[in-house]
Amino acid sequence: MPNSSGLIFLLFLGTFSMSLAQDDTPIAKYDFANDSGYQKALSTLKTQYNTSKHSKLLDSIAKLAFLYKDWETAHDYSRQLVEVAPSGMGYFRLGGAAGFRSLEVARIFSLPYVSSMRVGFEKAAELLPDFIPGLRAQVNVYTVLPALIGGDLEKAKEYASRIEKRDPVEGALAFAYIEEQTYHPEEARRYFQKAFEILKGKEGECTPQMEAYLMASRRNLAYNLGRAAAVFQIESTLGACLLRYFLSTYSQNDTVPKSWVIYRLAQIAYTNKDGAQMQQWIDQALKIDPKFSEILELKKKLAL
């Protein structure tokens, strides 16, 4: 059994692997340090809090910092908030900010963030037992731990089962994540296919009902399914529809880079042998990031 410091380090490695192992989608970044509007709003809120010490201002600061992907500030003020006014959403935001921040800093400095991430997500799951994003966060964390220290994969499956009872589409995706991260691609494909079939049977394909379902669901649901369609080359029509929805509703809140949404659409066009559509998506992605290596590789395939 590893000692506590060793365990925390292993947990960090798990978080690092969780973001990079099977799903190579990076976390979106934002240059908040050079956004004068954000810095002014942040300074004003901090001044107000220092004067009043009102917990609602802690919440406002944490939410603002999270929006602008200032993970250090979001983590700091979320931590202060749950100390004086604990809530499920406060803990969930704490876990998310800590997890994102742990990926930005050198590994040796990441250990406190990883510990904070675990506490945040665990408390969120306790206080919000029906909150699917919180349950899904637990699936993600516990899925990676077995490969490093063993013994927690069953807990990940327990959380996936809890999700499945609340939303069968999300449940299938949670199980697909577990299978993909544990290197069982065919099982992952089966669960992804199941998620698509449930969605089509329940909401139809590219219908207003489906869009309403997506609007009420976990934000990254549409991207997760669209990515699966692109990577596993399944359900290309519905996958492209889901990605177009995600793209049309994209905002600064999103943690998936916009260029990667477009890249997945280009992948689907490549699978469908639609060179004209593929070229359009490639051009859009390169306007955002001219050095996007994955798109440049796809562009080479287009020229063949």
N, C-alpha and C positions, 0 to 999 in steps of 0.2 A: 504493500500500500504506500503510495508516494506521500511525502510530507506535504504540509499545507502550501508552502511556496512552490514546490514542484507541481502540485495539483493545479494551482493557478496558472503556472506557465503552460501546462498541458491544455488547460482550458483556452488559453490564448491561441495556441496553435490550432485548436479546433475551430475557433472563430475565424482565424486566418484562412484555414482550409475551407471553411464553410462558404466563404465569399469567392474562392478561387478554384475550387476543385473541379466540379462537373460543370457548373454554370459559370462561364467566364465573364458574365456581364459585370462591369465595374460599377462602383457607386458614383453617381453624378457629383460633380464639384461645383462650387460657386465662389467667386472672388469677393467674398463679403468684406474683406479688409479694405478694399478700394471702392466699396459702394457707400458713397457719402450719405445717401438717404437712410440706409440701414444703420450706419454708425451714429447718425444724429438721433434716430428714433431710439436706438439702444441706450445712448447716453442719457436721453430724457427720462426713459423708464428707470434707469439705474438711480438717477438723481431723485426721482420721486420715491423710489423704494427706500433709499438711504434716509429720506426724511420721514416717511410714514411707517416703514417696516410692515406694510400690508401684504399678506400672502398672495392676494390677487395680482399684485405687481410682479411677484416672483413667477407666477404662472404666465403672465403676459411676456415677461422677458424670455422665459424658456421656450414658449411657442414661437416668438419672433426669431430667436436664434436658430431654432429647428428649421423654420421656413427658409432661412438664408444659409443653412448648412454650416453654421458656426457651431460645430459639435462640442467644442470645449465649453463655450458659454452655455449652450443648451444643457450640457451635463451638469455643470456647476449649479445652475439655478434650479434645475429639476431636482437635484440632490437636496438643496436647501428647502425646496417646496415640500417634498415628501416628509421631511423632518418635522415641519410645523403643521402641514395639512395633508396627511397621507390620502392618496386616492389611487384607484386602479389605473386611470389614464396618466396620472403623474408618474407612477412607477413604470408604466409602459414607455413613456417618453424618456425616462431616465435610462432604461435598458437600451432603447434604440440609439440615443445619443452616445452612450458609453460604447456600444458596439461599433458604431461608425468611427468614433474617435480612436478606438484601439487600433483601427486599420491605418490611421494616419501617422501615428507616432512610431518611433523605433521600438522594437519588441521589448527591450529592457524597461521602457517606460510605460508599456501597455498594461502591465499586470493589474494595477488598481482599476482600470477601466473595464477589464474583463470581469473582475469580481463584481463591480457595480452593475454590469450588464446582467449577470446571473441573478443578482438580488432583485433588480428591477423587473425582469421578466417573470421570475418566480412569484413575486408579490402581486404583479398584475394578473397572473393566471389565477391566483387565489381570490383576489377581490373582484375579478371580472370573469367568472367561469364560463360565460357564454360569448365572450369577445373573441371572435375567430382570429384576428391579427395577433392577439396575445398568445393564444393557443398555438398558432402556427410558429411564432417565435420560439416557443418551447420545443416544438418538433425540430426546428432547424438546429438549435443548440444541442439537444440530446442526440440527434442523429450522428453528429461528428464525433462526439465523445467516445463511442465504443471503439472506433478505429485507433484511438490513442491510449485509452486506459481501460476499456472494456466495461460491460455491465449495464449500460444505460440505453441500449437500443430498444429494449422492451418498453422503456418509459416513453421514448419517442413514438412508438406504435400506440401506446395508450392515449397519448395526446391526439394522434391522428384519428383514432377511433372516436374520441370525444368530438372532434371536428366533424367527422363523417355523420354523426347523429344529428348535428345541427345544419349541415349543408353537405350533401353527397358530392357535389362538384369539388368543393374545397377538400373534402375528405380524400377523394381520389388523388387530388394533387399532392396532398400531404404524404400519402403512401408512395406516390411516384417519386417525390423528393427523396424519401428514405431509400428507395431502391436505386435511384440514380447515384446518390452519394455513396452508397455501399457497393457500387460497381456491378449492378445487375441491370444492364440496359434493356434487356427484353422485358423484364418485369416492370421496369419504369415505363416502357412504351405501352404495355398493357394497361397500366393505371392511367396514363395520359389519355389513351384511347377511350377508356371508360369515362373519364371526365368530360371529354368531348361529346360522347353519346348521351350522357345524362343531360348536359347543357342543351343539346339539340332537341332531345325529347321533352324537356321542360319548357324551354323558352323559344325554340325554333332556331333557324340559322339566319343571322343578320336581320333580326326583326326588332321592332320597337320594344317588344317584351324583353328580348335579350339585352338591349341597351339599358332598359330600366333595371334589370337584374344586376348588370355590371355597375351601374351608378350606386346601387345600394350595397355593393360587395366590397371586399378588401381591394384597395386601389390596384395593387400589382397583379391581381387575378388575370386580367386580360393579357398583360405582358407575359406572365408565366405560361399561359396556354399558347399564346402566339409564338413564344420561343420554342415550346415543345413541338409545335407544328413545323417550325423551320429546321430544328435540329434533328428530329426523328422522321421528318418528311411524311407527316400524316396530316389529314384534314386541312389541306392547304387553303381551301376556300374559306372555311370558318376561321382558320388561323390568321389569314390576311385580314379578314373582317375585324377580328378582335384587335389586331395591331393598329389598324386604321382608326378604330375607336379610341384606343389609347393615345395615338398620335393627335387626333382631333381634339382631345380633352387635356392635352399635356399642359402642365403648369410648373411653376417654380417649386411647388411642393414635392414634385416627383424626384425619387432617388435613382431612377433608371435614366441614364443619359439619353437624350433625344436621338442622338446619332445611332445608338444601338437599337432603338425601336425601328428606325429606318433600315438598318443593316439586316434585321430579321426579315423585314419585308422583301429586301433584295434577295435574301437566301431563298425565300419561298418562290419568288419569281424565277430564280435559277432552277429550282426543282421542277417548276412548271414549264421550263424551257421558253419562257417569255422574255426574250432578250430586250425588247423595247421597254417593257415595264422595269426590268432589272436595271437598265441604263438610267432610267429616271430616278430610281431610288438611290443608285450609286452617286449620281450627280448631287442629289439633295444631301446625302451624308457627307460628301466631300466639301460642300459649302460650309458645313458646320465645323468639320475637322479635316483639313486637307492631308493630314498625316495619319489618318485612320488606317492602321495596318491591315485589319481584317477586311475592310472595304477595298483596299488596294489589291489584296490577294484575290478577292472576288472579281475585281475588274479585270485581272489577268485571265480568269476563266472565261469572262465574257468575250475576250479577244480571240480565244481559241476556236 
